Amino acid sequence: MDALAANSLLAFAEAAVPAMKGPAAKATFAEVDERHGDLRAAIDWFVEHGATDDALKLVNALYPFWIQKQRFEDGWVSYQRALGGAEGDPRLCAAAWINAGFMPFWSGDDERASAAFDRGLELSRELGDQVLESRALGGVIRVALRSDVAEARRLGRKALALSDRAGNIAGRSDALHLLGVGAQIAGDLGEARDWMRQRLALVREQGNEGLIASEAGNLSMVERQLGNLDDAEVLVREALEIADRRGDDFMKPFALSGFAAIATERGEYRRAAMLVGAAEAIMEAQGAAWPPDERPHYERMLAVLPDAMGAAEFERARAAGRSLPVSEAVTFALGSPATASAPT
């Protein structure tokens, strides 16, 4: 590794950021994955040669890859490497701490996540940067949703007001998402649907396919609880189709769980159990933890399905789902209940 190679890799990563959000995401993720070892070597080179800002730029550019491909530990180690070097630009440091916090958050390590989010929030406030402050608050809110939903909702309203004052559309989008999630967890389903519809309209207008998939999945969860199973299926189908097209491994287990919950409500218990098993297998392989809005629905299926179909049959179907390769699990989910092949 030398200066020319390291800077070339930084330019490559920064150019990949917009592509990872659009229709070329799958190919871009594959290209980043192919060069991942070299990219991490470039981070090391920048740190060792005192080019801290370039190391920070590189880890921040790789954030969407580490999230969407569930490479949380790789991301965390790389952020700590970049942040542990010589003092860097405060805004780059603040962004890096915030991004870093999402790595342990999605692995279920709230202690590490909180420390990183709090440091990012502190730096963003010192800078008077409301855009960064809103994003850091988003991280703090996500952790709070696991234990103090009322406080998370209060902070969500604060983040929305902060984003609106700053004209920060990305911050507004995230705050709408978090307010919807908080309302859903609290059982305020009408309010949740309103927030989620606002957010879905916004990200559709922006053409951000990853966020469209995410919010369609969230709204599907609400419509299902309101008894609108057909609407819920349309939304979760859109989410999974987008995730599959983009090569987005992050979204797939949540969408499979959404299909499983709909199948449970329809009395399609074997299909539901297989989809639960498939979702579990993906989560375990990626070292991911169920987020606070998803976990109650997953746990409800673990309680309902064995009673509905018998514990032994549930475990057989669950194991069959676990054995499916991810691509086959996606195909099974997207097939209609009447025609989808269910391996025995």
N, C-alpha and C positions, 0 to 999 in steps of 0.2 A: 504494500500500500504506500502510495506517495501522494503529494499534494494534488497532482493532476487527477489521479484516480479518485481520491476522496471528494474533490469538488465536482467531478463528473457524476458521482453517485448522488451527491446532494442535489444537483440539478435534476437528475432523473427522478428522485423521490418527490421533489417539489412539483415537478410537472405531472406526476401521477395523481396528485391529490384531487383535482377536479374530475379526472377520469374514474376514480374510485367511487364517485357519487352518481355516475350516469350509466348509460347503456353499455359502455365499454368496460364496466367494472370487472366482469369475470376474467377477461383477458388481462386486465391490468393487475388484478390480484395475483394471477398466475406468474406474471412477469416479476412482480415484486418478490413473490415467494422464491422464485428461481435465483434472485440476486440477494436474498435476505442475509446470507452469510457475509457477503461482501459489504452490504450496507451496515451491518453491525461492526465489521472491521473498520469501516470508515468512521463510525462514531468513536471507536477507541483511538483511531489515529488523530482525530480532531482534539480529543481530550488530552492525549499525550503531547501534542504540539501546542497546547495553550489556546486552541481555536474554539473556545467554549461556545461562542455564539453559533458557530457552524454546527457543532454537536447538538445544540438545542434546536436549531432549525431542522436538523435531520430527524431527531426523535419526534418532534411535533408533526413533521410531514408523514411519518410512519404510523401515527396514531390510528387512522381509519383502518389500516391493514391489520394491526394487532387486535383491534376490536372485532372487526367483521370476521376474521379468521380465528378468533378465540385464542390468540397467542399471548395470553395475559402475562405469564411469567417472563417471556422474552421481552415484552414491553416494559414491565416493571424494572427488570435488571438494566435495560438500556437507559431508561429515564434516570435511575439512580447513578449510573455511570456518567451521564451528561451533567447532571446536577451536582455531582461530587467533584467536578473539576474546578478550574479557576473561576472567579466571579464572572458571571455573564450579564447580559442585558436584562434589566429587571422585568421587562414585559415578556421576554422569551422565557425567563425563569418562572414567572407567574403562570404562563400558559402551560409550561412543562409540568409544574406541580399539579395543576388541575387535571391535565390529561393523564398524568401518572396515577392519580387517585382512582380513575375508572378501572385500572387493571386489577387491583385487589378487590374493588367493589364487586365486580362481576364474578370474582372467585369466592365471594362471601366473607372476605377478610375486612370487616368494617373498621377495625382499629387502624390498620395501615391506610385504608381509604380516607378515613376522617382526618388523620394527621396530614395527608397530602392535600386534601381539599382545604383544610384550615390554613395551611401555609400559602396556598394559592390565593385564598380569600384575603389574607393579611397583606400580601404583596400587592394585590390589585387595588385594595383600599389605600395603601400608601401611595400608589401611583395616581389615584383618582380616576382609574380606568373603569367606567361603569360597564363596559362590554365584558371585560374579564371578570369583574365582580359578579355580574349576573350568571356567568358560566360557573364560577366557583360556587355560588349559592345553589346552582342546580345539582352539583355534587353533594353538597351538605344536605339538601332536601332528599336526595335519593337514599342516603344513609338513614335519615330521620324516618322515612316511610317504613322502615323495618320495625320501629319501636314506638314512635310518637307521631301518629298520623295527623293529629290536630296541629302540632307544631310544624310539620311538613307543609300542611295546607296554608298556614299563616305565612311561612317563608315563601311559598309559591306565589301568593298574592304580592308579596314584597318584590320578588324577582320580576313579576309581570310589570309592576309599576316602574321599577328601575329600568327595565328594557324599553318600555314605552317612552320614558323621559329621554332616553339616549337615542331613540330612533333605531334601536337594535332589533332588526327583524329576526335574526337567528335566536337571540335571547328571548324574544316574545314567543317564538315557536316552541322553544324548550319549556318555557314557563306554562304555556297552554297544555303541553303534554303532561307536565308534572301535576298541574291542577286537576286534569282529567283522571290521572292515576290515583291521586289522593282521594278524589270524590268517589271513584269506583271502589277503592278499598274500604272507605267509610260507609258504603252502601247507598250513597246519594246518586243513584243511577241516572236520573234525569239531568242533573248538573254535570255528571261525568260525560254523558253523551253530548251535551252542548259544547263543553270544552274540547272534546275530541273531534267533533265535527269542524269546529273552528280551525283546529290545528291541521286536520286532514286537508281542508280547503287551501290552507296556506302552503303546505308542502306540495300539493298538487300544482298549484300556481308556479312554484319554484322549480318543479320538475325533479325534485330530489327523490329518486326511487327508493333509496334505503329508508328514508323517513316515511315515505308513503306506505311501504310495507309494514313498518313499525306501528304506525298509527291505525292502519286498517286492522291489524291484529288486535290492538287495544280496543278499538270500537266494536270489533266482533265480540269480544268478551262481554261488553256491556249489553249489546243487542241480545246475546244469548240469555243473559240473566233477566232481561225484560221479556223473554219468551219469543223473541223474533228469530227463530232458528234459521229460516231461509236467508234472511238478511245477514245474520251472523256468518253463515257458510259462504256467502258471496264475498264478504270482506276477508275472511281468513284464507279463502282460496286465492284472492288477489295477493295477499301477503306472501303466501308460500310460492306462488308462481313467480313473483318478482324476486324473492330470495333465491330460488333455484336458477333463474335466468342470470342473476348477478354473481352467482357463486358465493352468496352471503351465508356462511355457516352459522352466524350469530342468531339469525332469525328462525332458522329451521325448527329447532326443538320447540320453540314457543308456538309456532304455527301448528306443528303436529299435535301438541297438547290441546290447542284450540279445537282442532278437528275431533280429538278424542272426547272433549267435553260436550261437543254437539252430538256426537254419536251416543254418548251416555244418556243425554236428555231424550234421544229418540228411541232408546231401548236397544240400540245396536251394540250390545255389550262386548261381543268378541272383537269387533272392529275397534271399539274404544280401548280395550285392554291391549291390543296389538300396538295401537298408536301410542299409548302410555309407555309401553316397553321401548318402542323406537325412540321416543323423545328422551327417556331416561338414559339410553345407551349413548346418545349424542352428548348429552350434558356431562356424563361421567367421563367420556373420552376426552372432552375438552377441559375438564377440571373446572367447570362452571357451576354456579349455585343458582337455584331458582330465585328470581327477584321477588320483592315483597308483594307485588300485584299478581304474580303468577302462582306463587306457592300455595295459597289457600285452595285454588281450583284444582291443582295437581293433587293435593292431599285429600280433597273431597272425593276425587275419583278413586284413590287408594282405599277409601272407606266404603264407597258405594258399590263399586264393581264386584268385589268378592261376595258381598251379600246378595247382589242381584243375580250373579251367574254361578255362584259356588266358588269357594276359595281355590280348589284344585284346578278347575277350568280357567279361572282368572290367571293363575300362575302359568299354565300352559300357553295361553294366548299371549301373555306378557312376555314370556321367554321367546315365543315365535317373533314378536315384534323386535325384541332386542337383537335377534340374530340377523335381521334385515340389514343389508348395506344401506347407507344413507340414501342413495339414488332410488333404491327399491322402496324404501319407506316413503319417500316423497311421491313416487308414482302411485303407491297404494293409497295414500291420503287423498290425492287428487282424483282418483277414480271414484265413481259413484258407489255408494254402499251396496247397491244391488249387483254391480258388475265387478267390483274390485276383488281380485284374487286374494284369498286369505290362506297363506301356507299353514299346514298342520304340523 
